[in-house]
Amino acid sequence: MQQNFQEFLQLIEQLRSENGCPYDKLKEELGDLLLNILLVAQIAKEKTR
Protein backbone atom coordinates (compact mmCIF):
# COMPACT_ATOMS: atom_id res chain seq x y z
CA MET A 1 0.00 0.00 0.00
CA GLN A 2 2.81 2.41 0.90
CA GLN A 3 4.47 1.85 -2.51
CA ASN A 4 1.19 2.47 -4.34
CA PHE A 5 0.66 5.71 -2.44
CA GLN A 6 4.18 6.88 -3.24
CA GLU A 7 3.59 6.12 -6.93
CA PHE A 8 0.33 8.06 -6.76
CA LEU A 9 2.10 11.07 -5.23
CA GLN A 10 4.75 10.93 -7.95
CA LEU A 11 2.04 10.85 -10.60
CA ILE A 12 0.33 13.91 -9.11
CA GLU A 13 3.68 15.72 -8.95
CA GLN A 14 4.38 14.88 -12.60
CA LEU A 15 0.93 16.01 -13.75
CA ARG A 16 1.28 19.30 -11.89
CA SER A 17 4.83 19.96 -13.12
CA GLU A 18 5.74 22.52 -15.76
CA ASN A 19 5.83 19.77 -18.40
CA GLY A 20 2.75 17.98 -17.07
CA CYS A 21 -0.81 17.93 -18.27
CA PRO A 22 -2.07 21.43 -19.15
CA TYR A 23 -5.56 20.52 -17.93
CA ASP A 24 -4.22 20.02 -14.41
CA LYS A 25 -3.13 23.66 -14.33
CA LEU A 26 -6.67 25.05 -14.61
CA LYS A 27 -7.77 26.88 -11.49
CA GLU A 28 -11.29 25.51 -11.56
CA GLU A 29 -10.42 21.89 -12.22
CA LEU A 30 -13.31 19.91 -10.77
CA GLY A 31 -11.52 16.64 -11.42
CA ASP A 32 -9.02 17.50 -8.68
CA LEU A 33 -11.86 18.06 -6.26
CA LEU A 34 -13.53 14.79 -7.21
CA LEU A 35 -10.25 12.92 -6.79
CA ASN A 36 -9.84 14.35 -3.29
CA ILE A 37 -13.41 13.47 -2.33
CA LEU A 38 -13.04 9.90 -3.54
CA LEU A 39 -9.71 9.50 -1.76
CA VAL A 40 -11.18 10.70 1.54
CA ALA A 41 -14.22 8.46 1.03
CA GLN A 42 -11.97 5.45 0.50
CA ILE A 43 -9.97 6.25 3.64
CA ALA A 44 -13.19 6.52 5.64
CA LYS A 45 -14.42 3.22 4.21
CA GLU A 46 -11.16 1.52 5.21
CA LYS A 47 -11.39 2.87 8.75
CA THR A 48 -14.86 1.36 9.24
CA ARG A 49 -13.65 -2.17 8.47
C-alpha positions, -999 to 999 in steps of 0.1 A, spaced: 0 0 0 28 24 9 45 19 -25 12 25 -43 7 57 -24 42 69 -32 36 61 -69 3 81 -68 21 111 -52 48 109 -80 20 109 -106 3 139 -91 37 157 -90 44 149 -126 9 160 -138 13 193 -119 48 200 -131 57 225 -158 58 198 -184 28 180 -171 -8 179 -183 -21 214 -192 -56 205 -179 -42 200 -144 -31 237 -143 -67 250 -146 -78 269 -115 -113 255 -116 -104 219 -122 -133 199 -108 -115 166 -114 -90 175 -87 -119 181 -63 -135 148 -72 -103 129 -68 -98 143 -33 -134 135 -23 -130 99 -35 -97 95 -18 -112 107 15 -142 85 10 -120 54 5 -100 63 36 -132 65 56 -144 32 42 -112 15 52 -114 29 88 -149 14 92 -137 -22 85 
